[in-house]
Amino acid sequence: MKFPFSGRTAALISATIIVSLVVGGATSYLFIQKSAPVIKFPPIIKHLDLPKHPIETFAASQKVTLPPDSSPYVNSTCPALSPTWVKEENKKPGVKMKAADWKNLDLYAVEGSALWLNQTSVSCGAKVDIHAALYTSNSTPTNKLPRIFAAWRIGYYNGAGAREVWRSSSFKLKQGKATTSKDATRYTEADWPVVTSFTVGDNWTPGFYLIISFSAFGQIENFAPLVVRSPVGSSKLVMMNSFMTWEMYNSFGGRSAYFGPGKDGNSDTDERSRIASFDRPMVGSGSYSIQRDAIPFIQFVEKEGINVDEESDLDINQWPSITTKYAAVIVGGHAEYFTNRVFNTLIADRNLGTNIAILGGNTAYWQTRLEPSKYGPDRHLVMYRDAAEDPTRNLQLVTIEFGNKRLNTPPNLISGEQTNGVHVYGTLFPVKIPIWLHVSPSTNIGGVSSDSEVEAVTPNKAEPPNVHVLYSGAMKWRDTASHRLFKGQPIAQVDWISFPSGSAVFNAGMTTWSCQLSDACVDLPFDSASRTLIQDITRQVLALWQIPKVGASLKE
């Protein structure tokens, strides 16, 4: 990935190393800070390997039922939303930001204040704690100045992109540090004090929020994502935000679920965390992914006046029943990590007639599981990537690829496609444009960003029988590290599927699709005509997918 470095970040380059490595179909970039300790950990214990299992067939998957809620669902206490709530929200004043400001917002590394929240999603009336500290390699007088926190709701707001709903008083912060576990899991956390708290008021329109820390000069230094849940069924569409994937890429403290600091100053995949903790600030590719995947999509749909309820993937993991209250579930950007419960929820949804729109790629590649931390349940994401390393023998919990032959529930059960290339670029050409999609049959999707991770139809027994390819193109590799993991020519494809239940699935098949929906996109831009085409296709899909069981009426 290419990152535009601000002056603040550029000053850190001498103290950091940017590395890139592909691990099992995923890409991560990590700032390794000089302060990140090189610790001698106990070795990872090897267990007996799990036996291989036959592939789950599409026919067998049609019998998958919705997982039960893991706790009684308590509906959001936020006020009911009107059918025109997005249009009403857009009339409210926004912050002093423009698309270019969002595009150039550089929060990849921490140099100043940083924060994390004790919750990922809430409803009105909830109290949220802000854990914050200074986290800086430079001792300057400005670091002693107070910081302010604010809550911004992401939306359109006549191009501003957000509305501020709360602002704190100022606080002087103490220097904080990252702590690394002494066991073989090597996870990093920030056991920082609660600096302040806020209560989500009835004036907080449900949606996707950023809780932001500002320098004394008004500069955004760090943010933490938060979902304020709508009363279930307020809209016909629900967005599942990929908090789990963002956290896996979070490299705060010098370790992510991909890399850790090596003895020679370079990254070391053996030193990666086997647990990714929510109890730390969001930096690195984690924060970048939020800017790439969540912000452009939300700004686009609210600009278009499309009502979409927001949930996190942790919400869906806890309460799968949420998805049954909507005509369609939307999965955006880079939803690489699912729990088994989330995976089966989407399988059950398409069996029940719920439509699915995947506006990304590399979807449902890894199975993870959630465990508690000292701050609450579901705060630790486990990721061994190797069945022999993972101490669990439970197939629903083991942290390996969904397509691994020990689990063998390939992601094409949901999307009709599987990942076959990362860090690729090129052009997709029309294959067969159906009569329900009103776009030019001669327009290509060109200028695809070299940061893209792409999917293609993979014929096997898991493949749904009714997959229709809309666009397809042979891609080129950006680097040799990515090439070594995949055999043959990488192919990118966009598809749609109709299922016997009447549900329809649209799959964009590339991680950079969502970002191209807004001028605020932080990723490399596709060509202008392609961006317009992507926006047009998305607009039409989101309109049609609001019709329950729309797949029954879609014609080739």
N, C-alpha and C positions, 0 to 999 in steps of 0.2 A: 504494500500500500504506500501511497505517497501522502505525506502529511505536510501542510503548510506551517512552518515553524514561525511563531511570533518571536519578538525580541526576547521575551521572558523565557521561552523554551530554548531558543538558540543559545542562551547563556548557559544552559545545562548540558549542551552537547559534549563539552569536554569532560563532564562528570558522568556521562552515560554512554551506553552502547546500544544501538538499535540492532536487533537481530531478527531474522526471519527464518522460520522453519515450518514445514508442513508436517503435521502429525495425524495420520489416519484420516485424511480428508478435511482437515481444518487448518487454518492459518492464523498465527498469532504473532504480534510484535510486542516486544518487551523492552522497557527501559530498565536496565540493571543499574541500580544506584550504588555508588561506592560504599554507602553505609549498609548495604544489604550484607548480612554476615554470611561467611562461608562456614557452615557448621558441620561437624562430623556426626551424621545421623546413624542410628542403628539400621542395619540392612532391611530391605523389604523382604518379608517372609514369603517363600514360595509354597503354594498349596498344590494339592493334586488338581490337575486340570479338569475342567468340566467336559462331559461327553458331548459329541456333536449331535445335533437334532435335525430331523428332516425339515425342509423349508415349510413354513406355514403357507398353505395354498389359499388362493383367493376364495375358493369355495368354503374352506374351513373358516376364513375370516368373517364370512357373512353370518356366522353364529355368535360372534363376539357381542357381548352386551355391555351396557354402560357400567363402569365400576361404581360401587356405592359411595356416597359421600363419606369422608372419613370423620366428619363431625356434623351435627345438625346445622344446616345453613340458616343464618340469620340475615334477612334481607337488609339492604342498605337503608339507613335512616335519613338519607338525604331527601329533600322535597321532590315530589313527583315532577318529571320533566314533561313539557308540552310537546306536541308533535313538531313544533317549529323551534325547538330550543336552540338549535345551532344558529339559525338566523338571528334569533334574539341575542345570543351570546356574541355574535360578530359585531353587534352595534355598540358593545362596551369598549371603552378606551384601552388600547394596548400599551405595551412598554415601548421605550425608545430604541427599537431594533428594526433593522431592515434585513432582507434576504441575504445581502452580502455580509452583514454582521454575523448571522447564523452560520453562513458558509465558512467564514474565516475564524470562527470561534475555536481557539486551540486550547483544549484542556487535557491534552495527552499526558503531560507530566505535571506533578504537583510542585509548585514553588510558591508557598504562602500558606493560606489556610486550607484545611480539608475537613470533610464531615462525612458522617454516615448516620442513617436512621435506624431506629429499632423496629420498624415495620416497612413492608413493601407495598401494602394496600390497606385502605381503611374506608370507613363510611363517615358521614357527618356525625360530629360529636366526639370522635376519637381524639385522644391525646397522643402526640408523636414526639419522641425525644430526639434531639439533635446532639450527637456525640461529635465534638470538634476539637481541633488543636492546630497549632502551627506545624507544618511539616516542610522544612526548608533546609537546604544545604548552605545557605548564605545567611550570615548574621549581619543584618543591616538595621538602621534605625526605623525603617518603615515596618519591619516585622513586629515592632513593639506597639504599633498603632492598633486601635480597635478594629474589629470586624463586625459586619452586619449580615444577617441572614434574611432571605426572602423566599416566598413561595410564588412561583410563576406557573400559571395554567397554560399549557401549549395549545394553540389554536391558530386561527387566521388573523382576526382582529385588524382587517384592512391592511394586511401585509406586515404588521408588527410581529406576528408569530407567537405572541404570548401576552397574558394579562397578569399583573401582579395582584394577589389577593391578601397578602400578609407580609409585614416587614417587622423585624425585631428591633429592639434597642441595640446599642453597640456593646461589644464584649472584647476585653483583652484576653487573648488566648495564650496558653502555655505551650511550650514546645512538646510535641508528641513524638512517639516512635512506633515503629512496627515491631511486633513480637512474632517470633517463629516457634512453632511447637517443637519440642525436643524429641518427638517420636518420628517414626519413619514417614508419617503422612506429610510432614514439612509444610503445614499450612501457616499462613500469615494472617494476623489480625491487628486491630488497633483498639486496645482496651482503654479507651479514652473516656473522660468524664462527660456527663450530660451538662452541656453548657446552657441550653435553654430548651423549652418545649413549646409547642403550639397546639391549639385545639382546632380541628377542622370544623368550620362554621357552616351554617346553612347557606351562606353566600358563596361557598366554594362549589361552583358548578362541577358535577362529576366529570372526570376526565383524567388526562395524563399530566402530572405536575413535575417540575424540577424544583427542588429545594436547594437554593444557591447560597454560597458564601461569597461576599464581596470584600475587596480590599478597602482600605480607608479612602482610596481614590476612585471607588466605584467600579473597579475592574472585577469581572467574574473570575474567581480563582478555582472553584470546584463546584460540583453539583451532585445531588443524589436523586434518583427517580422515585416517584410515588404515584400510585394509582388511587384515585378517589372513586369508589365504586358507585355506579348508578343503581337505583332500584331495578331489579332484574326485569328485563323485557321492556325497558324504556325506549329502546330502538329495535329495529329488525335485524341489525348486524351487531356482532360483538367482536372486539379485537382482543386477541390473546398476545400480550406483550412478553417478549422473551427474556425475562429477568435471569433465568438460569444460564442462558448462553452468554449474556453480558457479564455475569459474575465469573464464568469460567475464563473469560479473556482478561479479566481485571488483574493487573500486574502490580497492584499496590504492595509495597514492601519488598519488591525485587523478585517476587514469585507469582506465577499464574498457574493455571492447570496445564500449561504447556511447557514452561521454562522456569529455570532457577539460575542463580549465579554460579558460574564455573570457577575453578581454581585459577584459571588463566585470565579471568576478567571477561571471558565470553560466556554465552549462555550454555546451559547444560540441561538437556531434556530429562536426565536422571534426577536432577535436583528440583524438578517441578513439584508443585503441591499436589497431593492426592486428595486434598479437600480444599474446595474454594469457599471461603467464608463471606457471608453478607455483613459481618461485623468489621468492616473496614471501608475507607473511601473508595470511590470508583475512579480509576485512572486507566491509562493505556488504551488498548483496543476495546476494553469494556466501555469506557466513556465514548470512544469514537463510534462504536456500534450503535449506541443510543442516538447519537447525532445522525448516523447514516440510516438507521432502520425505523426508529419511532417518530422522530420529529418531522421529517418530510411527509410521511404518510398522514399524520394527524393534521398538519397544516393544510395538506391537499384536500382531505375529505371535508374539513370545516370550511374551507374556501368554497367548495362545491355545494355546501349546504346539506351534506349527507350525514344523517344521524348515525353515530357509531358509539356503542357503549364500550368502556375500557375495563379490562381485567388483566391480571398478571397470570403467567403460566402456573405460579404457585397457587393462585385461586382455583384454577381449573383442576390442578392436582388434588386440592382439598375437597372441592365441590364440583365434580363432573356434571352434576345435574344442571348447573348454570347454563350449559350449552344447549340444553333442550328447550330453553325459553326463547330461542332466536331462530330466524330462518337460515342464518349462515354464521359460521365462525370464520374469522379472518386471521391468518397467520402471516406475519410480515417479515421482510428482510432476511435475517439469518437465524432461524430457529433450529439450531444444530443439536441442542440437548433437550431431550424429553425424559421424564420419568416413564415407567411402564404404564402408570395410570393415565398420563396425558396421551400417550400413544394409543392406548386402547379406547380412550374417550373419543378420539377422532375417528377411529375405526367404527365404533358404535354409532357415532353421529351420522356417518354416511349410510350405515345400515338402517337408521331410523328415519332417514329422509332429510337430515339437516345438511344444507349446502356448505361447502368449504372453499375458501379462496386463499390460496397460498401465493403471496406477493413477494416471494423470495426464492431461495435455493439452499442446497445442502441441508434440507429439512429432515429432522428426526434421524440424524446420523448416529449419535451416541445415546445410549441409555444411562441415565444417572439415577441417583437416589438421594433423598433428603434425610438429614439427621439433625438433632437439636444442638444448639450451642448454649453457653451460660445465659444468653440473652433471650432465649426462646426457642420454640419448635421450628423446624424447617429453616434453620439458619446456616447449615453446612451442606454443601453439595459434594458428594463423594465421586471421585473419578480416577480409578486405577488404570483403565484402558487394557487390562490384561486379566483374564479369568483366573490365572494361576497366582496373580498378586492379590486379587481381591479376596478377603477372608470369607465373604458370604458364598454359600452354595445355592442360594435362591435365585432361580432364573429371572424372576420378576424384579430383582434388585441388583444383580451383578452388573458392574459398570464396564460394558463392552459395546461394540457397535451393534445396532439392531440387526444388521445383516450378517454379523458374525455367525458362523455355522454352529456355534454352541447355543445361540439363541434363535437365529434364523427366522426372524420376522422382518423382512426387508421393508424399507420405507416406501417402496412403490406400492405396497398395500394401500397406502393413503393417497399418494400423489401420482402414481403411475410411472414414476421415474426414480432413478438413483443417481447420486453424485458420481461424475466420471472425470472431473477436472477442476483444479483450483489454480488461481493466478493465470487465467486464460483470457484471451480477447479475440475479437473477430466480428463477423456479421451473421445474423440469422435471416433466412429467406422464407417467404410464405410457402407453406406446404398445401394446406387446404383451409380456406377461410369459410366458416359455416355461415348460413344465411342469417343466423341470429346476431352475428358480430358485424356491425356496419363500419368497416374500415376498408381502405383501398387494398385490393388483392395484389398490388404490385409494389407496396412500400416495404422496405427491409428494416430490420432492427440493426443498425450499424453503429460503429464506434463503441462497441461494448467495452467497458472499462477493464483494464488488465488486472484489476483487483477481484474480478468476478470468480465465484465458485458456481459451477454449472451442473445441471442434471440432464439426463436423457432417458428415453424409454429403454428398459432392460428386460428383454423377454425371459421370463421364468415362470414357475408355477404360481408365484405370488401376484403376477401382473393381472390387473383387472382386464376383462375381455373387451372393453369398449373405450379404449384410449384413442383420442383423436389428436394428432400433432398439428398445431397451428403454424409454428415457425421452427426452423431447424438450421443449424449451421456448424460447419467444422471450425473449431477454434485453434488458436495458436498458443503455445506455452510462453509464459513470461520469463520463467526461470527453470533451471534444471532440477532444483530440489522438488518442485511440484511434479515434474515429469516422471520422476523415479517411482512415484506411488501409484501411477495409473498406466495401464497398458494400452497401446494404440492411440489413435487420434481422439482427442477430447471433442465431444459433441455437446452443443447446447440446444435444448428444445423447450418450447412452450406448448403445454397441452391442456386439454379439457376432457372430462370423463362424465358419463351419465351412468348411474347405478340402478340396479333393479328396484331399490326403494323409492326412486324418483329424485334422489339427491344428485347434485352436480358438484364436481370438483374442478376448479381452475388452478393450474400450477404454472407460475411464471418461470420456474426452473433456473433462476439466477439470483444470487444474493444482492445484486445491485439494482434490482427492479424498483423497490420501494423508494430508494433515494432519488431516482430520476423523476419522481412525481412533483418535486418542489425545487424552486430556484435556491432554496437554502441547502441543497445537497452538498455534503462535504466531500463526496467521492468525485472521481474523475467523471466529467460529463460525457454522456453519449452524444452523438450528433443531434442537431436541433430537430430534424424531422422524426428521428427515432424517439426522442423524448416526448414529442407531441403524440406520437402513435401509442406509446406506453401509457400516457395519461388518458388517452381516448379509450383504449382497451379497458383500463382499470375502471374508468367512469361507467362504462357499459356493464362490466361484470358486476360491480357493486350495486347497480340498479336492478339487474336481473336476479341477482342472488338474494334479493329481499323477498322474492316470491318463494314460498315454501315448496320444496320438491320440484324446483324449476327444471331439473334434468329430464323430467318426464315430458316436457313440452319443447325441449331444444332439438332442433333438427340440424343435420349436417349441411 
